[in-house]
Amino acid sequence: MVKIDDVRWEIPLSYKKGMRVPGRVFCDEKNLPKILNDHSLEQVANVAFLPGIVKYSMAMPDIHWGYGFPIGGVAATDPDEEGVISPGGVGYDINCGVRLLKTNLREEDVRPRLRELVGSLFSAVPCGVGQSGEVRLNRKEMRQMLREGSAWAVHHGYGIAADLECTEAQGCLDGADPEAVSERAYERGADQLGTLGSGNHFLEVQAVDQIFDPELAEKFGLETGQVTVMIHSGSRGFGYQVCEDSLEAARRALGKYHISVPDIQLSCAPVHSPEGKQYLAAMRCAANFAWANRQCLMALARKVFEHFFHRSAKDLGMDLLYDVAHNIAKFERHEVNGKQKMLCVHRKGATRAFAPGDPELPACYEDTGQPVIIPGDMGRHSYLLTGTARAAEETFSSCCHGAGRAMSRTAALKAARGHSIRKELEDRGIIVMARSEKGIAEEQSAAYKDIHEVVEVVVRAGLARKVARMRPLGVIKG
């Protein structure tokens, strides 16, 4: 790689014959060895082979190895220049994302009964592999939900209209077609609405412990000591099946459209082809499923807080600050070579980060820029940032999405032998409840990069501004 500056590196076109654009990696010297430990940089170079790709194949500082694209990868293709859509550029957990709720509670209101509160959340919110939710839909209702996303949940009592304004894309992608979804996907998603899932998904009670930009924090309604709630989940088995179904069609499309890629996991189809349109229609259904899922999860959390504190969610100030998607492909207008173009932007383990004044932002965030929510691991902080004009110019308005794994789950389990991660967290005042000790060990802090260092890279690169930092108090996991 060629060093551009302290936080930018380039993989030149000369690295591999067939690369259409250079690779652009955001990282500092300290964390570069961690990235070099896996094959994620090779994946950055491979993504640069995609037809119609523009500017760069990019990687955020939380980059690690993924399916086809690295996790932390960003790439935009031009549909008018034979641009493609790649299921591997979105991933299996379509629209895995995170939302942040405010409250008017203080840490001192929660700390004396924290274990009881976390226990109540763990009892009420279905989490873990195979867990079913209380929201059961027949086929007609499910089709409607797949078209409407978060709005379906709100219309059925799982939230309020204001939630939609504070959700990326208002919680719904147009063009979702339930007919593009397989029977198996319907079967897998039938009982999973309002469920957290497993792995790195979580619901976390937090306290704001540092404000970096007092003016922006005030506009967002945040102050030191305030309790927040963060929810991280996605489209569950429904989205996984949509990806699985689409990959086979994308593999067949390679020969049909004479597309050559160095990795079969980068199978793709032209955006305007029947295969491309089919995937986009199904992917949008999964994205809408995920937004409806997080909306229902938030409703469950509000219900627990209401019962626990004997006050309404409104009285508790449980307003949604924002919800952002991490694994998605969307059509957005960006400047390329001095011209505005409608591009297909793949973000896989990356967060949209629109600058102030972007026409897609709701009125409440026009002057601040889009809230960018960056969860850490369950033993370290999470961050609230905002998008910048530099991100709009350089990364198709994209930023990192989390800390990024530093070791595999197998390695994490090996590292946890002989000690209790749960007890270590409790000794630090963090209450964790999960379906198994194994799940906690797999998600220990040592398995992830340092969130503070990752965030500093995107801030130094000018891709985002720091607003506030939240410290974990209690976590539920699958």
N, C-alpha and C positions, 0 to 999 in steps of 0.2 A: 504493500500500500504506500501511497504517497501522502505525506503529511501536509495538509493545507494550512492548518493553524492548530492551536492547543486542543481543540475539540472537534476538528474535522479531518477526515482521512478520505482518500480517493483510491478506488480500485480502477486503474486505467483501462481503456479499451484494449490495450495491447496484452492484457493479462490472459484473455481467452479469445481466440478467433471466433467470431459470431456474436460477440457482445455488441448491442446496438447503442448503448449508452454507458457511461462510466457508473461505477458504484460510489455511493456517498455514505460514509459511516460516521456517526456522531459518537465520539468516545474520547476520553482523556488517556494520558500515558499510564496512569495508575491501573485503570481497568482494562486496558488493551489485552494483557495476558489472559484474562478470564474469557474474553471473546475468542481468542486464538485457540482455546482448549477444545472447541467443538468445530463442526463443519458449517457454522452459520455464515461465515464470510464467503465460503464457496457458494452458498445458496444466494447470497447477494449478487454474486457474479452471474449465476445461472439465471436469475430473474431478469437480468439485463438482456437476455436473448428473446424475450417476449415480443411478438410483432406489435408494432404501434406504440411501444413504450416511449415516453418522452422524459427529457431532462436527465434523471438519474434513477437507478435502483437504489433505494435508501434503506438504512437501518438506524433505528434509534438506540440509545445507550443501554436499554434493557434487552438488547438482542440476545437470542439463544436459538438453538437448532429447532426447526419445526418441520411440518410436512410441506415440502415444496418450497414455499417461502419461509424465511426465518421468522420466528416470532419477534415482533419489533420491526417488521418489514413494511415499507410503503412503496407503492409503484402506481403510476397513472398511465393509462393507455388512451390513445386518440381513436375513437370509433371511426372517424372519417379517414383515417390513415391505416386501415386494416387492423385497428386495435382489438385486442382480445380480452376476454374475461376468463379468469382462472380460479376454479374452486379452491385450489391450494393457497391462493392469495387472500382468501377469507378465512379458511380453516373449518374444522369440524364443528366447533361451538359457535355457530353463527350468532352474531350480535351478543356475544359475551360482553357484558358492560357493567357499569357501576353507577349508582345514584347516591346522592348525599342529602340527608334530611337535617334541617335545623330543629332545635327545640329551644324553649326559654328556660330549661332546667340548667342548674349549675352542677359542677362535679360534686360539691358537698351535699347536693340533694340526692345524688345517686349512690355515692360511695358507701354509706352505711348499710344499704340493702342491695348491693351490686350482685352478689351471688344469687339472691332470690330473683332479681330482675332477669339476669342471664338465664336462670333456670326456667322462668316463665316464657322467655323467647324460644328457648330450646324445645319446650313442650308444645308450643303453638305453631312453630314454623317447621314444616317438613324438610328434613335435610338428610343427605346421604344417598348412596346408590339404591335405586329401586323404590325410593319413598314416593308415596302418592299424595296428592293435594286434595283439599276439600272442594276445589272447583272442578266439577265434572260436567263435561259438555257432550251433547249428542253431535252427530256429524254436521247437521245444519248450523248449530251454534258455533262449532269449531271453524267452519268455513267463514262465518261472519267475523269471528275473532281474528282469523288470519288476514282478512282484508283490512280490518280497522285498528289492530294493535292496541295501544294503550287506551284509545277512545272506547273500545269495547268494554274494557275493564271499568272505566269510569262510569259509563252508562249503566253498568250492572252493579253499581254501588261500591266499587273498589277504588275510591278516591274522589277527587273533585276536579272541576274543569281547569282550575289553575295549575294542576299537575301537568297537563298537556303542554302548556306554554313553556314549562321549564324542563321539557324533555327534547333531546335532539330529534329533529324532524317531526316534532310534536308526537313522537311515539308511533309513527306510521310511515312506511314507504309506499307510495303509490305504485301501482302496477303489480301488486301481489296477486297471483292467480292460484287459488286452491286446486284447480284442475291440473296444475303442473306438479302436484305433490303425490308421492306414491302412497299406496294403501298401508305399507309398512310404517311410513312416517306418521300417518294418522294413528295407527295402533300404538306407537311408542309415545306419542304426545298426549294421548287421550286423558291421562290422569296426572299429568306433570305440571299443569298450570298452578302457579303459587307454590312451587317447590324450589329449594335452594340448590340441591345437587351436591356433588362431592368435590374432591380435589382442592383447588385453590379458591373455591367459592365460599363466601362467608356473609354473615351479618354481624356488624361490629358496633358496639357502643363506644363512643370516643369523647374526648375532651379537647377543645381547642387550647393548645398550650403556647402557641407563639403566633403573633401577627407580624407579617413582614411589610404589608402595605396598608396602613390604617385607613386611608381614604377608600380603597377598594373594599376592604373588609367591612367597613361601615355600610357601604352600598349593598354588600351581600348579606348584611345582617349578622355578622360574626364578631365575637369578642372573646378575649382570653377567659378560660374557665367554663365556657359554654359547652353543653353536651350536644353532640351530633350523632347521627346514626348513618352508617354506610352499608349498602347492600351490593354484593357482587354476585351476579348469576347470569345465565344466558338462556339459550333455546332448548337446553336439555336434550333428551333423546330424539326429539323431533328434528332439531337442527342437525344433529349428528347424522341422522338417516338421510336428510336432504343432501348433505355433502356426499355421503357414501353413494347415493344414487347418481349424483351428478358427475362424479369422477369417472365412472365407466363411460358415460356419454362423451365426456371431454377426451378420454383416451382414444375413442373411436374417431373423434373429430380431427385429431392430429393428421392422420393419413388423408382424410377426406379433403382437408384444406391445405395440405402440403406444408404443415407447420413442423419445424424442427426445433426441439428443445433438448438440452443436455441431461434432463432428469424427467422421467415419466411422471413424477409427482407434480410437475408443472404443466400437466395436460390442460388444454385450454381450447376455446373456440372463439371465432370472431364475434364481437359484441352483437352485430346485426344478423348473425346466422340463426337458424332455427334452434340449434343447440345452445347458443349463447342466450337467446331470449328465454328458452325453457329454464335454464339455470337461474337467470335473473328473476324470473317470475316466482320460482320456488324459494330462492334465497330471500326474497322480500317477505314471503310468507313466514319463513323462519325468523327473520328480523322482527317482524310484527309480533310473533309468538313471544320472543324474548322481552320485548317492551311490555306486553300484557303481563308476562310472568313477573317482571320486577314491579309492575304496578300493583299486582295482587300481593306480592311479598311485602311491599310497603304498607298496604292496607292491613295486613296481619300484624306488622310491627306497631302501627298506630293503635290497633285494637288492644294489644298487650299493654302498651303505655297507658292507654285510657283506663283500663281495668286496674293496673298496678298503682297509678297515682290518683285514681278517682277524679279525673278531670278529662274533659274532652280533648281531642287532638288539636282542635282550634285553640283552646285555652292553653295547651302545652306549647303552642307555637310550632307544631310539627309540619312545617312547610317544606316542600321539595325545593332544594336549591338548584339542582340540575341532575340530569341523567345523560351519560355519554356511552356510545357504542365503542367497542374495541376491535371486533372482527366483522368487517363489513365491506361491501363495495358499493359506492354511490356515485351518481353523476353530479359533478360540480363544475362550475366555471372557474378556470384559472388561466393565468397569463403564461403563454409559451412563446418565446422568441418575439416578444412585443405584441402578440395577438391574444385576445381572449378566446379560449377554446373550451368546449364542453368535453370534459374528460371523465373516464371511468377510473375512479380513485380506489385502489385496493388498500385497505388498512388492516393488517393482521397483527394484533397486539400493538396497536397504535391508536392514539386518541385524536379526534378532530380538535383543532385549536384555532377557531376563527377570531380574527382581529376585530377591534372596535369598528363599528360602522358597516360590518358585513350585512348585506340585505337578508340573509337567512336567519339572523339572530332575532330573538323576541325583543320587544321594545325595552324590557327591563334590563337587557344586557347590551344594548346598542352602544352605550358609552363606555362600558367596562371591558368589552371583549367577552368571548365565551368562557364560562367556567370550565376549567380542565381539572378533572378529579384523578389523582394519582394514588391508588392504594399501595401501602407498603405490605410487609408481612405481618403476621399477628403479634409479633414481638417488637415491632418498630413503627414509626410514625407513618401517617398518610399525609398527602399535600393537596392543597387547592391552589391552582395556578390560573392564569388567563392567557388566551391566545394573543399573538402579536402580528404586526405587519411583516416582520422578518419571516415568520413561519409561512405566511401567505406567499411571499416571494420565493422561498427556498424549498419548502417541504409540502407543498399543496395543503397548507394549513394543518400540519400534523405535528404531533408531539409523542413522547413516550407514553406508556400505559400502566407502568408499574415498576417494580424493582427488577424483575427478570430472574429466572432461575439460574443458580450458579452450580447446582449439582442435581443429578437425577434423583428420582424418588427412591430408587434402590440404594444409592449412595447415602441419601439422607437417613434412611432406616439404619444403615450400617453405622453411621456417625452417632446415632441416638442410642446405640446399645449401651446398657449399663447405667443409664440415668433417665429421669422422667422429665420430658419437655414440659408437660402440664404443670408439674410442681415448680420447676424453674420459673415459669411465667407467673405462677401464683405468688412466688416469693417476691416478684417485682410488682405485685398488685394487679396483674392481668388475669381475669377469670376466663378460662377456656372450657367449653363443653362441646363434645363431638361424639360421633357414633363409635369411634374406636381410638385407642392410643396410637395405632399405626397411622391413622390419618393425621393426627397431631404431629407425629414424628416426621412424616413426609413433608409437612408444611412449616417446619421449624425455621427460625430466622437464618440459620447457617446455610440453608438450602437456597437462599436468595442473595442477590447482590445488595449492597447497602443502598437503600432508597435515597438517602441524603446525597450520596455521590452521584447517583443517576439523575436526580433532579438538578443538581448543580450543573451538570453538563448541558442540559437543555436550556437552563437559564443563561449560562455563559455563552451559549450559541445564539441566544436571542430568540429562541422559539417560543418562550413563555416567560411570564412574570410570576414570581411567588407572591401569594396573598396570605395564606395561613397554613399552619401545621396542626394536625390532630394526633393525639396520643391514644393508643388503645386502652380501654378500661375492661371491656368484656367482649368475648367473641364466641359465636356459635359456628360450627363447621360440620360438614357431612362426615 
